[in-house]
């Protein structure tokens, strides 16, 4: 099984940045606060059972929820995502593949790694 692509997102938000220059202080307001990042995940078992999750606050919570909803033998998280994730199966490659993308269509396109890949599940955060 190929290793799935994964992303790491780090958001730093400060209420204000304060820089001291000489005797005075310059107060620079922080830019608009970023919206919280939602996480999702898709897990697949050896026999093709699929568990998925979306709109979780952390990557670990999303992975755990996907694993808990996958009921077949040897479930494994194949993809985590902040927008959309997709899982495909290839008979030719004898494997499942998980990929992510900035849209449903791009996640599915990325998951089609073999000519005979069939999309099994695609999930997007709200």
C-alpha positions as a Markdown table, in Angstrom:
| # | Residue | x | y | z |
|---|---|---|---|---|
| 1 | Unk | 0.0 | 0.0 | 0.0 |
| 2 | Unk | 1.4 | 3.4 | -0.9 |
| 3 | Unk | 1.9 | 6.0 | 1.7 |
| 4 | Unk | -0.9 | 8.6 | 1.5 |
| 5 | Unk | -0.1 | 12.2 | 1.0 |
| 6 | Unk | -0.6 | 14.3 | 4.1 |
| 7 | Unk | -0.7 | 17.9 | 5.0 |
| 8 | Unk | 0.4 | 19.8 | 8.1 |
| 9 | Unk | -1.4 | 23.0 | 8.8 |
| 10 | Unk | -0.2 | 25.4 | 11.4 |
| 11 | Unk | -2.1 | 28.5 | 12.3 |
| 12 | Unk | -0.7 | 31.2 | 14.5 |
| 13 | Unk | -3.1 | 34.0 | 15.6 |
| 14 | Unk | -2.1 | 36.9 | 17.9 |
| 15 | Unk | -4.5 | 39.5 | 19.2 |
| 16 | Unk | -1.9 | 42.2 | 18.7 |
| 17 | Unk | 1.7 | 42.4 | 17.8 |
| 18 | Unk | 3.7 | 44.9 | 19.9 |
| 19 | Unk | 7.1 | 46.2 | 18.8 |
| 20 | Unk | 9.2 | 48.5 | 20.9 |
| 21 | Unk | 11.1 | 51.1 | 19.0 |
| 22 | Unk | 13.2 | 53.6 | 20.9 |
| 23 | Unk | 11.1 | 55.2 | 23.7 |
| 24 | Unk | 7.7 | 54.6 | 22.1 |
| 25 | Unk | 5.7 | 51.5 | 21.3 |
| 26 | Unk | 4.1 | 50.7 | 18.0 |
| 27 | Unk | 1.0 | 48.6 | 18.3 |
| 28 | Unk | 0.0 | 46.7 | 15.1 |
| 29 | Unk | -3.4 | 45.0 | 15.2 |
| 30 | Unk | -3.4 | 41.4 | 14.1 |
| 31 | Unk | -5.0 | 40.6 | 10.8 |
| 32 | Unk | -8.5 | 39.1 | 10.8 |
| 33 | Unk | -8.5 | 35.9 | 12.8 |
| 34 | Unk | -8.4 | 32.8 | 10.7 |
| 35 | Unk | -11.3 | 30.5 | 10.9 |
| 36 | Unk | -10.7 | 27.2 | 12.8 |
| 37 | Unk | -9.3 | 24.4 | 10.7 |
| 38 | Unk | -11.6 | 21.4 | 10.4 |
| 39 | Unk | -10.1 | 18.0 | 9.9 |
| 40 | Unk | -11.4 | 14.8 | 8.3 |
| 41 | Unk | -10.1 | 11.4 | 7.6 |
| 42 | Unk | -10.9 | 8.2 | 5.7 |
| 43 | Unk | -9.9 | 4.7 | 6.9 |
| 44 | Unk | -10.2 | 1.5 | 4.9 |
| 45 | Unk | -9.9 | -2.2 | 6.1 |
| 46 | Unk | -8.4 | -5.1 | 4.3 |
| 47 | Unk | -11.8 | -6.2 | 3.0 |
| 48 | Unk | -12.8 | -2.7 | 1.8 |
| 49 | Unk | -14.9 | -1.5 | 4.8 |
| 50 | Unk | -14.7 | 2.3 | 4.9 |
| 51 | Unk | -14.9 | 4.6 | 7.9 |
| 52 | Unk | -14.9 | 8.4 | 7.5 |
| 53 | Unk | -15.1 | 11.5 | 9.5 |
| 54 | Unk | -15.3 | 15.3 | 8.9 |
| 55 | Unk | -15.6 | 18.6 | 10.7 |
| 56 | Unk | -13.4 | 17.6 | 13.7 |
| 57 | Unk | -11.3 | 20.1 | 15.5 |
| 58 | Unk | -8.0 | 18.2 | 15.4 |
| 59 | Unk | -6.4 | 15.7 | 13.0 |
| 60 | Unk | -6.2 | 13.1 | 15.8 |
| 61 | Unk | -9.9 | 13.4 | 16.6 |
| 62 | Unk | -10.7 | 12.9 | 12.9 |
| 63 | Unk | -8.4 | 9.9 | 12.6 |
| 64 | Unk | -9.9 | 8.3 | 15.7 |
| 65 | Unk | -13.5 | 8.8 | 14.5 |
| 66 | Unk | -12.7 | 7.4 | 11.1 |
| 67 | Unk | -11.1 | 4.3 | 12.7 |
| 68 | Unk | -14.1 | 3.9 | 15.0 |
| 69 | Unk | -16.5 | 3.8 | 12.1 |
| 70 | Unk | -14.4 | 1.3 | 10.1 |
| 71 | Unk | -15.4 | -2.2 | 11.1 |
| 72 | Unk | -13.4 | -4.5 | 8.9 |
| 73 | Unk | -10.1 | -6.2 | 9.7 |
| 74 | Unk | -6.9 | -4.1 | 9.9 |
| 75 | Unk | -8.4 | -0.7 | 9.4 |
| 76 | Unk | -5.9 | 2.0 | 8.5 |
| 77 | Unk | -6.3 | 5.7 | 7.9 |
| 78 | Unk | -5.3 | 6.4 | 4.3 |
| 79 | Unk | -5.9 | 10.1 | 4.2 |
| 80 | Unk | -6.4 | 13.1 | 6.5 |
| 81 | Unk | -7.5 | 16.4 | 5.1 |
| 82 | Unk | -8.6 | 19.9 | 5.8 |
| 83 | Unk | -10.8 | 20.4 | 2.7 |
| 84 | Unk | -11.6 | 17.1 | 0.9 |
| 85 | Unk | -10.3 | 13.6 | 0.9 |
| 86 | Unk | -10.9 | 10.6 | -1.4 |
| 87 | Unk | -10.1 | 6.9 | -1.4 |
| 88 | Unk | -9.8 | 4.7 | -4.5 |
| 89 | Unk | -9.2 | 1.1 | -5.2 |
| 90 | Unk | -7.2 | -0.4 | -8.0 |
| 91 | Unk | -7.5 | -4.1 | -8.9 |
| 92 | Unk | -4.5 | -3.8 | -11.2 |
| 93 | Unk | -2.4 | -2.2 | -8.4 |
| 94 | Unk | -4.0 | -4.5 | -5.7 |
| 95 | Unk | -4.2 | -1.5 | -3.4 |
| 96 | Unk | -6.3 | 1.3 | -1.9 |
| 97 | Unk | -5.1 | 4.9 | -2.2 |
| 98 | Unk | -6.1 | 7.9 | -0.3 |
| 99 | Unk | -5.4 | 11.5 | -1.4 |
| 100 | Unk | -6.6 | 15.0 | -0.6 |
| 101 | Unk | -7.3 | 18.1 | -2.6 |
| 102 | Unk | -8.8 | 21.7 | -2.4 |
| 103 | Unk | -12.1 | 20.4 | -3.9 |
| 104 | Unk | -14.1 | 17.2 | -4.3 |
| 105 | Unk | -13.1 | 16.8 | -7.9 |
| 106 | Unk | -9.4 | 17.4 | -7.3 |
| 107 | Unk | -9.3 | 15.0 | -4.3 |
| 108 | Unk | -10.9 | 12.3 | -6.6 |
| 109 | Unk | -8.5 | 13.1 | -9.4 |
| 110 | Unk | -5.5 | 12.8 | -7.0 |
| 111 | Unk | -6.8 | 9.4 | -5.7 |
| 112 | Unk | -7.0 | 7.9 | -9.2 |
| 113 | Unk | -3.3 | 6.8 | -9.2 |
| 114 | Unk | -3.9 | 3.8 | -11.6 |
| 115 | Unk | -5.8 | 3.7 | -14.9 |
| 116 | Unk | -8.4 | 1.3 | -13.4 |
| 117 | Unk | -8.8 | 3.2 | -10.1 |
| 118 | Unk | -12.4 | 3.4 | -8.8 |
| 119 | Unk | -13.4 | 6.1 | -6.3 |
| 120 | Unk | -14.9 | 4.4 | -3.2 |
| 121 | Unk | -15.5 | 7.4 | -0.9 |
| 122 | Unk | -15.0 | 11.1 | -1.0 |
| 123 | Unk | -15.6 | 13.4 | 2.0 |
| 124 | Unk | -15.4 | 17.2 | 2.4 |
| 125 | Unk | -15.5 | 19.4 | 5.5 |
| 126 | Unk | -18.3 | 21.9 | 5.6 |
